[in-house]
Amino acid sequence: MQELTAGDFSRATGLSPKALRLYADSGLLLPQRIDERNGYRYYGAEQLARAQRITLLRRAGAPLSIVEAVVDAPDRIRAAQVLDQWWRGHEQLHREQRNVVDHLRAEFESGATAAVELDVRRRTASERTVASVTRRVLQPGLVATFVEAEQLICEHLKAHDASRTVEFWVIYHGVVSPDSDGPIEICVPFEGSVPPTADVMIRVEPGGDQLYTEIGAALCGYPQILQAYAAVARAAHGLQPIGAPRERYVSDWDGSPGAQHVADIVQPIATNH
């Protein structure tokens, strides 16, 4: 069986000696043999394909956790699924970063923040039974997590012949950013009798007063959506917020940029008597 020194293996794969030591220490790419007398590391020629995939994944920006999940996947289909899921989140993050840059550039060029006039209103929401899934997620994976959780809930509801409306909402129990992972709770209201599972909780969402503002497609992206949150927060000044803010999606939006009403930004508040 052909062996390569660490130096030869590094040149063949594009992985630096430092990277090889890091991947060995993490168990991602172990040497085939370590000489007990001098500590030299040797790699097998059959490890080249794994090392080259690690190199490509790292150059694509994949974190070590994703690299490990891809190269250690039980088969090629699962490897492709893990890769696709990560890349969708990566692309979403890139779009959000592009939005932030465009937003800041517009401010610099105009000398002022382009404010959007938003109408914040008050309403009374009815008590609803909801199926919910709680997830911890960083901002790059936010949209994909919405989709995954809603699909999981809908499949569970369908299995028990429960009916749901188009709407669903996402409650932010913690901050979601590139560095903070929430948690968030995805809630789907329904009618019927449905048992909980290890992943899907069944609970009652209490009714009560809410402040809300409607947003269309133009404000659904980050950081534009922050204007809607700020408008609701200003309207809530002097009132008593109850619970965390949430995004209530009211339509089966296909991503069209012209959609006028995609979601509500909502803050429950105490009822005045």
N, C-alpha and C positions, 0 to 999 in steps of 0.2 A: 504494500500500500504506500503510495507516494506521500512523502511528507515535505512540508515547506517550513522554513524558518519564519519567525515572526516578521522579519524584514521583508522576505520574499512574499509572504502572504499580504503584508501591508501594501506593497507595490502592486500586487495583482488585483487587489480589491479597492484600492483608494482609501482604505481606513488607516488613519494614522496610528502609530504605536500607542499614543495616549488613548485613542478610541478603543483599540483592541484590549488594552488593560481595563478600561471602563466596562466594556461588554463582557469581559471575562469575569470581573468582580460581580457584575449583576446577574451572571448566569445566561446572558443572551447569546454569547458566542464563546464557548469554552475551548481552550486549546485541546488538541487531541492527546498531547503528551507534554509533560514538563520534565526536563532532565533533572534528576535529583542531585547531580553533582554540581551543576553550574546554574540551575534555574532557568535555562533557556526554554522557550516555549516553541512548540511545533504544532502545525495545523495540517489536517488532511486535505488532499486535493478535493475530496467530496464536500468539503465545507465551503468551497468557493461560491457556489450558487447561493447559499444562505447569506454569506457575507456580502455578496453583491446586492442582494435584495435589501439588506439592512442599509447599505450605502445609498441606494436609490430612495428608500423611504425617508432617510434622514435628510437627503438633499431636497425632497419634496416638502420638508418641514414637519414630518410626523414625529410626535413625541415618543419617547421610549416605550410607554405603555401600549401605544398603537403598533409600533414596530414589533413588539413581542407578540401581540395578539394576531398580527398578520402572519409572521413567519412560523408561529407555533399553532396555527389553525389546523384542525384535524383533516381538512381537505381544501382543494383549490376553490370550491364554491364558497365555503365559509370565509376563506381568506379574502376573496373578492367582495363579499358582503361587508366585512369589517372595514376594508379599504374604502368602499363606496360611502359607508355611513360616516366615517371620519372626514372624507373629502367634502361631503355635502355641508358639514358643519364648518369646515375650513373655508369653503367658498362663501358661506353666509357671513363669517367673520370678515372676510375680505370686502364684501359688499357693505357691511356696516362701517368698516374703516374708510372705505371710499366715500360713504355718506358723510362721515365726520370731517374728512378733508374738504369735501365740497362745501359743507356747511361753514367751516372756518374760513375758507377762501372767500366765500360770498360776504362774510362779515368783514374781512380785511379789505376787500375791494370796495364795499359800500360804506365802510366806516361805522356800520350799525348792525345790530341783530335784526334779521327779517322776522318780525313778529307776526303771528297769525291770530286774527280775532276769533276767539272761541266762546261759544255760548254755554255757560255752566248752568245747569238746571237742577231742580230737586224733584224727586219722585218717591213714591212708596212702593217698595218691592214686596211681592207675596212670598210667603214661606215655600220653599221648594225642597223636594227630596233629590239628592244628587249622588251620583257615583263619582268617586274621585280617586286620583292617583297622585301621590307625592313623590317628587324627584328632586335630587340635588343636581344642578347643571350649571356649567359656566356659560357665559354669553354666546360663544360660538355654536354651542349645541342647543340653543334655546328653541328655535323653530322646529328642529327635528324632534325635540322632546315633546313639544306640543302635539305634533302629528302622531308620534308613536303612542303617547298616552291616550289620546282621543280614540285612536283605532283600537287599542287594547280595551278601553271601556266599552266602546260600541259593540265589539265582538261579544263581550260578556253580557251586555244588555240584550243583544239579539238572541243569544243562547237561551235566555229566559223569557223571550217574547215580550220584552218591555219596549215601550215606545219613547222616543226622545224628540226634542225639537232641534232645529238647526243650531241654535245658540249653544255656546259653552263659554266658560270663563276660566281665567288663570289668576290665582291669588298668589301674590308675592309675599311670602312669609319672611323673606330675607332679601338682601340685595343680590342681584344677579349682574355680574360684570365679568371681564376676562379673568379676574382674580378672586371673585366671590361667587359661591355656588348656591345661593338661595337659602333655604329650599323654596320650591314653588309647588302649588297644588292645582292640578287640572281637574275641573269639575264639569260634569255633564248632567243636566237635569233630566229626569225621566218619570214616567208613570208606569206602575206595575209592581210586581213583587220579585225582588232580586236579592240573592244572598251575597254577602261579602266574600272576598277571597284574600289570600295572603297579600295581594298587590292592590286590589280594588276595594276601597272602603265605601260603605253606604252610610250616609248621614243626612241630617236635615240642615239645610241652609236657612237660617232664620230670616224672616222678613223684616222690614223696617225702612227708615228713610235713607236715601242715598243722594249724594251729589254726583253728577255725571256730565260728561261732555262727549258728543259724538265726533268721531274722526273718520276721515276717508283714507283712501290709499296713500295720498300724499304725506300723511302724518304717521303712517303705520311703521315706517322704518326708524332706525336709531341713527342720529340723536333727535330727529324731528319730533318723535313721540313724547320727548321730555317736555315740550311746550304744553301738551295736553295735561300731563301730570302736574306741571307747575300751575296751570290755570285752575285745576280742581283744588290743589293745595291752598291757593290764595282764597278761593271761595269758602274753604273750610275754616279759615282763620276766625277764631272766636267761637267756633262750634266744638262739639266733642266727637272726634272720629272714633269709630268702633271697628276694630279689626284692621286688617291690612288692605291696601288698595288692590284693585284687580283690573284686568282687561277682559271685557265681555265681548266676545265675537258674535256678531248677530246675523251673519250671512255666510253662505258657502262660497267664500271669495276665491276666485280663480287666479288672483295675482294681477288682474287688470289695473293699470295705473289710474284709470278714470273712475273707479268705484267711489261713490260719494259717502257711503255709510258702511264701513267695514266693522268698526268696533266702538265700544264706549269705554272711556276711562272712568272708573267708578270708585268712590270712597263712601262706605257706609258711615252714617252719623247717628248720634243719639236723637231720639224723637223728643221734640219740645212739647210739654204739656201745659 
